[in-house]
Amino acid sequence: MTPTGSDPLRSTLEPRVCGTVLAFDFGARRVGVAVGDLALGIAHPLETLRVASDGVRLDEVARLIRDWSPALLVVGLPSHLNGAKHELSDRCRRFALQLERRFGVKVRLVDERLTSRAAAQSLAAAGVRGQRQRQMLDQVAAVHILQTFFTAR
């Protein structure tokens, strides 16, 4: 859903239907970031932001927006497997609203159920384990969030 509550998967992307998309797997201490292109519909891991505060988080996102000039931002919205609201759901919605207001870029929320598990499985299948996996997990989860958005389009 968008920060305002409409369904992102049925929304159109006016006025730009091509361009870069940044996706975020929001966490209190870490934010995984992925990048992709609307025309190609392929997501790639970008980086993991390690943040101590909301201000630092937004400063890091500002750097990414300057570097990538995205047409759209996607934020993973956590929920429990049964669809019940997750403890981080409200913080993710606030984060999405902050992004849209501060940077003037459209934001879409995407259901992120099981993305961390899928990311861990993807990394394990690629032979990435232990500490290296922990370092990459959030950005690969962001890839899964972004790929979910692309697939649903």
C-alpha positions in Angstrom: 0.0 0.0 0.0 1.0 3.6 -0.4 1.7 5.6 2.7 -1.8 7.0 2.3 -3.4 3.6 2.2 -4.2 2.9 -1.5 -3.1 -0.4 -3.1 0.4 0.1 -4.7 0.1 -2.9 -6.9 -2.9 -1.5 -8.8 -1.6 2.0 -8.9 -0.1 3.6 -12.0 3.2 5.3 -11.9 2.5 8.7 -13.4 4.1 10.6 -14.9 7.3 8.5 -15.2 6.8 4.8 -16.1 10.5 4.2 -16.5 13.5 4.9 -14.3 15.3 3.7 -11.3 13.6 2.3 -8.2 15.1 2.1 -4.8 13.6 -0.4 -2.3 14.1 -0.5 1.5 13.9 -3.3 4.0 13.3 -1.1 7.0 14.8 -2.0 10.4 15.5 -0.1 13.6 19.2 -0.5 13.3 19.7 -1.6 9.7 18.0 -0.8 6.4 18.6 -3.0 3.4 18.6 -1.2 0.1 18.1 -2.6 -3.4 18.0 -1.0 -6.8 16.2 -1.8 -10.0 14.8 -0.4 -13.2 11.1 -0.1 -14.0 11.6 -1.0 -17.6 13.7 -4.1 -16.9 12.0 -5.3 -13.7 15.1 -6.7 -12.2 16.3 -6.0 -8.7 19.9 -6.0 -7.4 21.3 -5.6 -3.9 22.8 -2.2 -3.2 23.9 -1.8 0.4 22.9 -2.0 4.0 22.6 1.2 5.9 23.6 0.9 9.6 21.9 3.7 11.4 21.8 5.0 15.0 18.9 7.4 14.6 16.0 8.4 12.4 18.0 11.5 11.3 21.0 9.5 10.2 18.7 7.1 8.4 17.1 10.0 6.4 20.6 11.5 5.7 21.8 8.2 4.2 18.6 7.9 2.1 19.2 11.5 0.9 22.6 10.4 -0.3 21.1 7.5 -2.2 18.5 9.7 -3.8 21.1 12.2 -4.9 23.2 9.3 -6.4 20.4 7.4 -8.1 17.7 9.9 -8.8 14.9 7.4 -8.4 11.5 7.6 -10.1 9.9 5.6 -7.3 10.7 4.3 -3.8 9.4 1.0 -2.4 9.3 0.2 1.3 8.6 -3.3 2.7 5.6 -3.5 5.0 6.0 -6.3 7.5 3.1 -8.3 8.8 2.8 -11.7 10.5 2.1 -14.8 8.4 -1.6 -14.7 9.4 -1.8 -11.1 8.1 -1.9 -9.5 11.6 -0.1 -6.2 12.0 3.6 -6.5 12.8 5.3 -4.4 15.6 7.3 -2.5 12.9 4.3 -1.8 10.6 3.6 1.6 11.9 7.3 2.6 11.8 7.5 1.5 8.2 4.5 3.5 7.3 6.0 6.6 9.0 9.3 6.0 7.2 7.4 5.8 3.9 5.6 9.0 4.6 8.8 10.8 5.6 10.4 9.7 2.3 7.6 10.9 0.2 7.3 14.3 2.0 11.0 15.0 2.2 12.1 13.9 -1.2 9.0 14.3 -3.3 9.3 10.9 -4.8 6.3 8.5 -4.9 6.5 5.7 -2.4 4.8 2.3 -2.6 4.5 -0.2 0.3 4.9 -3.9 -0.5 4.0 -6.8 1.7 7.4 -8.2 2.9 6.2 -11.4 4.6 8.9 -14.1 4.5 11.4 -11.8 2.6 14.1 -12.3 5.3 13.7 -16.1 5.1 13.8 -16.0 1.3 16.9 -13.8 1.4 18.6 -16.2 3.8 17.8 -19.2 1.5 19.0 -17.3 -1.5 22.3 -16.5 0.2 22.7 -20.0 1.5 22.1 -21.4 -2.0 24.9 -19.1 -3.3 27.2 -20.4 -0.6 27.1 -17.3 1.5 26.9 -18.3 5.2 27.7 -17.0 8.7 28.9 -13.5 9.2 29.0 -12.7 5.5 25.3 -13.7 5.2 24.4 -11.5 8.2 26.1 -8.6 6.4 24.1 -9.0 3.2 20.7 -10.3 4.5 18.9 -6.9 4.7 19.9 -5.8 1.2 18.9 -9.2 -0.3 15.6 -8.9 1.6 15.2 -5.5 -0.1 15.8 -7.3 -3.5 13.0 -9.7 -2.7 10.7 -6.8 -1.8 11.5 -5.0 -5.0 11.2 -8.1 -7.1 7.7 -8.7 -5.5 6.8 -5.2 -6.6 8.1 -5.8 -10.2 6.3 -9.1 -10.4 3.0 -7.7 -9.3 3.2 -4.9 -11.9 
